[in-house]
Amino acid sequence: MRSIGLVLGVFLVSGLLHPALAAGDAPKVELKGGERIVFLGDSITQAGVGPNGYVTLVKNRLAQLKIDPAIEVIGAGISGHKVPNLQARLEKDVLSKKPSIVFIYIGINDVWHSESGKGTSKDAYEKGLKDLIARIREAGGKVVLCTASVIGEKHDGTNKLDKMLDEYCDISRAVAAETKVQLLDLREAFLDHLQAHNKDNKEAGILTSDRVHLNNAGNLFVANQVLGALGVSEQKEAARTGKLRHVVLFKFKPEVTKAQVQEVVDAFAALPKKIDTIKEFEAGTDVSVEGKSEGFTHGFVVTFADEKGREIYLPHPAHKEFVTLVGPRVEKVLVFDYWAK
């Protein structure tokens, strides 16, 4: 039986691993061979066991590490469930599995169902979380308590239930600190990501399909948060030995002229002289013979030494000026980041 100390690959998505993983002095879980990990939650976790779900992604990633004995991953999510529901089925769906680690990812319905008068009171929510933690510990398991993610993806606090959801997430944070269990602050991680990647302040479509339930990007995002909480820090490991590639593809609008396209290409090529965290830059047009480019004609690869370089680049005035130039001229943009060793 051995601890996981490094990772053999990377998830190919930008900005996924959030640092807010622990509450106060709470000891982090130390992942070892033979662990049995249960994910306890609502419909987000129920869907998480699907082919592209976050539970499945975590399971597949851990399997790739070939830890001996193998790590078992179990999903225990049921649609519509709240904290009291988790308390009622904890023995049957979790403790009977004899888990060594339990992720509790709950809170959305406790808040959301308040609109129909069927939410969970703050007092019941707090006491329920403490009860779940105590019973899991008594059975010999370790707990990672997750804050709820989002009910609406607007990043400026204007989603209808933002205030209430934040209050319940504060309860989860306080419970984690008081009980000294590891906190996975998904709420904070989601908000940081949406601030950076939801420039149009859309209500859904970034990490969720319907304001709440995760789309593919959201599942991958949560999977990376979970892996980080387990000490499987893929991006950090890659950062020690590789470079961060930022790939951008443009599909220009039909009415955009060749001269206007060239102006965009020249403006992009000028960024390395204006932003010193850009270490390498490449550009080219599509020459594929497979006919699968989907109308994307121009590709660019920007290389950074680390995530900090990208963090400086994205809000940099020169980059913002470039985005203003290119925005009206493109029909679609595809951005894809990965670590290259």
N, C-alpha and C positions, 0 to 999 in steps of 0.2 A: 504494500500500500504506500503510495507516494503522493506528496502534494503537487499541485500544478504550479510550476514556476515559470513556464513560458508558453507561448502559443505558436502554432505551426502555420497559421494563415491569417488572413484579414477579411473583415466584412467590407465590401466595396461601397461604402456610403459615407458621406462627409459628416463631420461634426456630431458623432453619435454618442460618444462616451462622456457622460456628465460626471463631474467630480463630487457632487453632493451625495455621498453614499452612506455616511455613517452619522449616527446621532450621538453627539457629545463624546464621551469616553467609551461608548459601547464597543465591545470587541467584535471585529469582523469575523464572519464565518471563514473557516479555512477549509477549502475544498480538498477532499481526499478520495482515493479510490474506494468504491463500494458504497458511496453515498446514495441515499434515496431522497430525491428532491420532489416535493409536492407543491404545486401552484394552486392556491386556494383563492377563488374569486367569483366573478359574475360572468356575464355573456362575453366580455372581452377575453377572459381566460378560457371560457368554453370554446370560443372560436380559435383560441390560441393553439389548440391541438390539431387544427387543420393543416393541410400541406404547407401553407405559407404562414402559419401562425407563429407567434413568438415562442410558445412552449416547444413547438416542433423545431424551430430554428436553434433554440438553446440545446435541445436534445441532440440534434445532429452535430452541432459544433463540439459538444463534449464527447460525442462518440468518435469524432475525428482525432481527438487527442489520444485515443487508445489507452486510457487509464485502466490499470488492472488492480483490483477487480473493477468491472464496468460500473459506471454511474447510471442509476435508474432515474428517469424523469417522468412524473405523473401529473396530468392535468386534472384539476378538480373544480372546474368552473360551471356554474349553472345560471342561465339567463334570468335576469330580474332580481337576483339575490342581493341582500343587504347584510349588514353585520349580524342581526338576529338570526337570519337564515343560516349563516356560517356557524354560529354557535350551535344551532339545532342539529346540524349534520356533521359536526367536527369529528365525532367518534367514528361514524360510519365511513365517511369519505376521506378522512385524513389519518387519524390516530390508528385506525385498524391497519393502515399500510405500513406502520412503524417507520415514519420518515425520520431522517436525520436533519433535514433542513426543510422549512416551510416558508414559502413566500406568500404573504397575505396582501393581495392586490384588490382593494375594495374601497367603496365610498361614493362611487358615481350614483348608484341607485338610491343610496341613503339621502342624497341631496336631490337628485332629479325627481324622485317620486314624491317629493314634498309638494310639487305642483298639483298633484291630485289628492293631497292630504294623506299620503301613505309613506312619507319619508320616515327617517329615524331621528329621534330627538338627539340633541348634542350629548345629553347625559347618558342615554342608552348606547349611543355610538362609542363614547369613551369607555364606559364600563364593559361594553361588549368586546372591544379590542383588548382590554386588559384581561378579560376572561379567556379569550382565545390564546393569548400569549402564555398565560399561566398554565393552561391545560396542555399546551404543546410542550412547554418546558418540563412539566411534571412527567410527561411521557418520554422525555429524553431527547426532544428535538430542539433545534435552534431555529430562531425566527428572523426573517427579514421582512420588516413592515414597510409596505409601499404607500405613498400618498396617492390619491386619485389623480387621474391625468387631466382630461378636459371635458367640458360640456360646451363645445363651441371653440373654434380655433382663432378667433380674433385675439390679437396680442395686446390690445390697449385697454383691457378690462371692461369691455362693453358687451361681452356675452351676458345673457340674462342672469345666469346663476353664478357668475364669477365670484361675487362677494361671499355668497354662502359656501361655495366650494372651497374657497380659500380658508374660511373659518374652520371647516371640517378637516382640511389638510393640516391646519395648525394644531388641531386636536391630535391627529396622528403623529405629528412631530413631537408634541409634548409627551404623548404616551411612550413613544420610542425612547425619549430621553429619560423619562421616569423609570421605565422598566429595563433600561440599558440593553435594548435590542438594536440590531443594525437597522438603519433607516435607508430606504431607497427612495429618494425624493423625486418621483416621476413628475409631479406637478411642476416643480422648479425646472427640471430638465426640459419638459415640453414647452414651457413658457420661454425659456432661453432660445430653444430651437425655432419656435414660431416668430420670435422677435427678429431673428436673423434671416428666416427663410419665407416668411409670409408677408412680403412687402405690400401686397394688395389688401392685407387685413381681411382675408376671406374667412368665412365662417366654417368652412370644411374644405377638404381636398388636399391638405398638406400631409398630415399624419393620420387623418381619419376619413372615413367615407361618408359619414353622416353627422359630424360634430362630436361623436362619442366613440364609435367602433373603429378599430384600427384598420387602415388599408395596408397594402404590402409594405410601404415605407414605414408606417407606424409600427407594424409588427417587427420589422428589422431594427427600428429604433429602440423599442422596448427590449428586444433580445440582447442588444448591445449593453443596455443599462444593467440587465440582469447578469450578464457575463462579467461586467465590471464589478458588480457587487460580490460575485463569486471569486474575484481575483484573476479572472481571465481577461486581462487587459490587452487586447489584440493590437490596438493602435499604438499603445505605448511601447510594446515590444518591437513593432515594426519601425517605430520612430527612431529607435536606437541604431538601426542598421539600414534604413532606407530613406526614401524621399516621398513627399506627399505630392501626387499628381492631381491636378485640377483640370479635367477635360470638359471643354465647352463645344457644343455643336450648334450651328445656326441653320435654320430654314427661313430664307428670306421671303417676303411677300412678293407676289408676282409683279407688282407694279414698281418695285424697287429697281433702279437702273444699275448698270454695271459700275458706273462712276460712284454711286452711293454705296454699293457693296465694297468697292475698293477703299472708300473712305473709312468704312468700319474696320476692314482688315488693317489698314495703316494705323488707325487709332489704337487697335488692340496691340499691334506690334510695338507701339510707342510706350506702352505701360511699363515694361521692365526698366526703362530709364527714369521713370517717375516714382516707382515703388521698389525700394531696394530689397524687400523680402522675396521678390521674384528671382529665383536662382537660375531658372532655365525657361525658355519659351520656344515653342514650335507652332507652325501653322501650315495648313494645306487644304486643298480641295479634294472632294471625293473622286476616286478613280476606281472604285470597286466595280467588278464585272457581274456581281450577283444580283443587282437590281433591288437591293433591300435597304437602301439608304433613307427611304421614306421622305424624300425631299430635302434632307439635310445635305447641304453642299459644302459647307466650310467648317473645318475643325481646328481647334486650338488646344494646346497642352501647356498649362502653366505649372511650373514645379516650385514647391516650397521646401525648405529644409525641415519644417515642422508645422504643427497646427497653429502655433503662435504667428508664423508667417502668414498663414491664410487669414487668421483673425485680424491682422493689420490690413491686409489687402482688401477684404470685402467692404469695409466702411471707408476706405481711403478716398479722399476727395477726387483723385484722378480716376479711380475705378467708378465712382458714382457719376462722374462726368461722362465716362465712356458708356455706362448703362443708359444714361439719358439720350445719348446719341443713337445707340443701337435699338433701343426699345421700340420706337415707331416703325422700324424697318424690318423686324423679324416677325414671322408668323408663329414659329416655335423655337424654343431654346431647350437644349438638353444639357444638364450639368451632371457630371459623374466623377467622384473623387475616389482615389484609392492609394494605398501605400505600395510603393515599388521598392523591392530590395535590391 
